[in-house]
Amino acid sequence: MREESGLSQAEVAERIGLSLKSGKGYISHLVKGRIKNPPSGRIEELSSYLFLTGLFD
């Protein structure tokens, strides 16, 4: 989904309000299942971004 849109992990992180350095690692860990219980606020930010950009219907 992210790759199909042409976005890097860093770009997704930046668009949901994370810093470039920590955000890229956060998205990577999230995708790989290393973050078992992400904060609900972060989930809401990510899902809102995906819906708004049409990456997830």
BELTAHU-V49544 format. One record per helix or strand. SS is the DSSP state (H for helix, E for strand). FROM is the first residue (numbers start at 1). TO is the last residue. Records with the same first field share a line. If there is no record, write none. Layout:
SS=FROM-TO, FROM-TO
This chain:
H=2-5, 9-15, 20-31, 40-53
